[in-house]
């Protein structure tokens, strides 16, 4: 029987450009949301159909976007540390990278995809923690892997 479980402990990982590719866990990630699948609808309604209902076929699938919040550490290399290729730099460079979202119950179970850092918005509240809201624009399919 399926059971609900806490998502606490999941991780967002950024792929290197090296060979073999390695993955760095993005530091201090809070909520991760948004990735999935949607399909576009192509209208095929026509004058020969007398039912009065629209008809359609399914078009291209879209993987959507991943949004997440980080508690901003300007010294962390996954954010913007010295010599960084972290979130801040990737948003400016518009570099396609591979990403993973690991399951909290097993690091060998994860979703992976290619994405750009589409936006990063810093927040520095008077009475609160520094943070950044980030959005990844996924390019291509999202895959699921369970390594053994």
C-alpha positions in Angstrom: 0.0 0.0 0.0 1.3 3.5 -0.8 2.1 5.8 2.1 2.6 9.5 2.3 6.1 10.7 3.3 7.9 13.9 4.2 9.9 15.5 1.4 12.4 16.9 3.9 15.9 15.9 2.9 15.4 16.1 -0.9 18.2 17.8 -2.7 18.7 19.9 -5.8 22.0 19.1 -7.5 23.9 21.0 -10.3 25.9 19.1 -12.8 29.5 20.0 -13.7 30.6 20.5 -17.2 33.4 17.9 -16.7 33.8 14.4 -17.9 32.8 12.4 -16.0 30.1 14.7 -14.8 29.8 15.3 -11.1 27.0 16.9 -9.1 27.1 19.5 -6.4 24.3 19.9 -4.0 22.9 23.5 -4.1 23.3 24.8 -0.5 20.4 25.8 1.7 17.5 25.0 -0.7 14.0 25.4 0.8 10.9 24.4 -1.1 11.3 22.9 -4.6 8.2 22.9 -6.9 6.9 23.1 -10.4 8.5 20.4 -12.5 6.2 18.0 -14.3 4.5 17.5 -17.6 1.8 19.3 -19.5 0.7 18.9 -23.1 -0.5 21.6 -25.4 -3.9 21.2 -27.1 -4.3 21.7 -30.8 -7.8 22.7 -31.8 -9.3 20.5 -34.6 -12.8 21.8 -34.3 -14.5 22.1 -37.7 -17.7 22.9 -39.5 -18.4 19.3 -40.4 -18.8 18.3 -36.7 -22.4 19.1 -35.7 -22.1 18.0 -32.1 -21.4 21.6 -30.9 -18.3 20.4 -29.0 -14.8 21.4 -29.6 -12.4 18.6 -30.7 -8.6 18.6 -30.3 -5.5 16.5 -30.5 -2.5 16.6 -28.2 0.5 18.6 -29.2 4.0 19.0 -27.8 4.7 18.2 -24.1 6.2 20.8 -21.9 8.4 20.0 -18.8 7.6 23.4 -17.3 9.9 25.1 -14.8 11.4 24.4 -11.4 11.1 27.1 -8.8 12.9 27.0 -5.5 14.1 29.3 -2.7 17.6 29.3 -1.3 18.7 31.0 1.9 21.4 33.1 0.2 25.0 32.7 1.1 27.1 34.9 -1.1 30.3 33.0 -0.2 28.9 29.6 -1.2 30.1 28.4 -4.7 26.7 27.0 -5.6 25.3 30.5 -5.0 28.0 33.0 -5.9 31.3 32.4 -4.1 34.7 33.4 -5.5 35.4 31.8 -8.9 31.8 30.5 -8.8 29.7 29.0 -11.5 26.8 29.2 -9.1 23.2 30.4 -9.5 24.0 34.1 -9.9 26.6 33.5 -12.6 24.4 30.9 -14.4 21.5 33.3 -14.6 23.8 35.8 -16.3 25.7 33.3 -18.5 22.5 31.6 -19.8 24.4 28.2 -19.7 22.4 25.0 -20.2 23.3 22.5 -17.4 22.1 19.2 -16.1 20.2 19.2 -12.8 19.0 16.5 -10.5 16.3 16.4 -7.8 17.0 13.5 -5.5 14.5 11.7 -3.3 15.0 12.2 0.4 14.5 8.4 1.0 17.2 7.3 -1.5 19.9 9.4 -3.1 20.0 6.9 -6.0 16.4 7.8 -6.9 16.2 11.1 -8.7 14.7 13.1 -11.6 17.2 14.7 -14.0 16.9 17.3 -16.7 18.7 20.0 -18.6 17.8 23.6 -17.6 18.8 27.2 -17.7 18.7 29.4 -14.6 16.0 31.7 -16.0 15.7 34.0 -13.0 17.2 34.8 -9.6 15.7 37.4 -7.3 17.5 38.3 -4.1 15.7 39.4 -0.9 17.4 41.1 2.0 14.6 41.8 4.6 15.3 44.0 7.6 14.1 41.3 10.0 14.7 38.0 8.2 17.2 35.8 6.4 18.7 36.7 3.1 17.2 34.6 0.4 16.8 34.2 -3.4 13.9 33.0 -5.4 15.1 31.0 -8.4 13.5 29.6 -11.5 15.0 27.0 -13.8 13.6 26.7 -17.4 13.7 23.1 -18.4 14.8 22.3 -21.9 13.7 18.8 -23.2 12.4 15.9 -21.3 12.5 15.1 -17.5 13.8 11.7 -16.8 13.5 9.5 -13.7 16.3 7.2 -12.6 16.7 4.6 -9.9 20.3 3.4 -9.7 21.0 0.1 -8.0 
